[in-house]
Amino acid sequence: MEVYQNCAGANGKYIMQELKLPAIHATPKAVADYEALGKKRIHWMDDQNMPGCCQINTSWYFAANREQQLHPTEETNVYTKWQCHVHDVDEILCFYGSDPEDPYNLHGEIELILGDESHILTKSSLIYVPAGMRHSTPLVNRIDRPIFHFSMVLNPNYNFVAEDGGTFMAK
């Protein structure tokens, strides 16, 4: 068996080590808007940049974003404001605290609506959102230490229909 460094070799094409955003997220304004919410995206994988793959997003959360998301401006888009939406496929959401000595402590507070319930998360959490379940984008109320976020939509591309009728397609 040959040993390859990082993305080399015939199967290295299945390893993503750089951020490859869909066009809608790749503009300087879209990146700035995302980072203004206290987030730093690490990877975005979907069928457009990894053919055959479902959509996966990873980010670090560094700052609370409650005020920005609850009080959107005229320029705030359907993707960055806090509201509920629905996917036609299952989704997995993860929020992990960054303290290796206390890995179940989120060291922050994330608010998430699932169906007709609001949940305040203060522990590292793995969440299953069945297809068709109304849920919100995460609202970051407090950050004491960075929080790692991971989401996966079991679809080749990320899309949703929001409560305000807006639709979003990450292309």
C-alpha positions, -999 to +999 in steps of 0.1 A: +000+000+000+013+034-010+012+063+015+002+098+004+004+131+020-030+149+024-048+151-010-023+133-032-029+099-048-059+087-068-083+089-039-070+122-026-098+138-045-122+126-017-103+147+009-112+183+013-087+206+031-097+240+017-129+260+020-148+258-013-180+278-010-210+279-034-211+312-052-239+326-031-217+322+000-184+331-016-189+368-023-169+392-001-202+405+013-216+371+021-184+361+039-184+394+058-221+390+068-214+354+081-183+365+100-202+395+114-224+369+132-194+357+151-188+326+129-158+314+108-166+287+082-141+259+078-155+237+051-186+234+029-190+202+010-218+194-014-224+178-047-210+208-065-175+205-050-175+168-041-197+150-067-220+125-051-217+139-016-245+152+007-242+188+020-220+194+050-210+226+067-185+232+095-178+264+114-164+278+146-186+301+166-166+329+184-192+354+195-229+357+204-251+369+175-285+373+192-289+410+186-279+408+149-302+379+142-332+392+161-330+427+147-323+422+110-317+452+087-332+457+053-301+440+039-304+409+060-312+379+038-333+348+045-302+328+053-287+351+080-318+362+099-332+341+128-363+324+116-377+289+112-375+269+080-381+234+067-360+210+046-375+182+025-347+159+038-333+150+072-307+172+088-281+166+115-269+196+137-240+194+161-226+219+186-195+210+205-177+229+233-139+233+229-127+224+263-110+190+261-111+187+300-149+192+300-161+182+265-198+180+273-199+216+286-208+239+256-193+269+274-220+290+258-257+290+250-274+282+217-311+286+212-328+264+187-365+259+178-376+224+170-413+221+160-432+242+185-405+240+212-376+263+220-345+246+233-316+262+251-285+242+247-257+245+272-241+210+266-224+196+236-253+184+214-260+162+184-295+169+170-315+149+144-341+171+125-364+148+105-375+159+070-404+184+072-397+194+108-400+232+114-367+244+130-347+275+134-312+285+125-291+285+157-293+317+177-260+321+197-270+338+230-236+334+247-201+323+240-175+317+268-152+296+247-153+288+209-180+264+199-176+240+170-207+236+147-213+209+122-244+204+101-253+179+074-283+179+051-289+146+035-293+161+001-267+170-026-273+207-020-284+229+009-319+245+004-349+254+025-383+272+026-385+298+053-416+308+073-416+342+056-420+324+022-384+330+013-364+302-003-327+296-001-306+275-025-269+273-020-255+274-055 
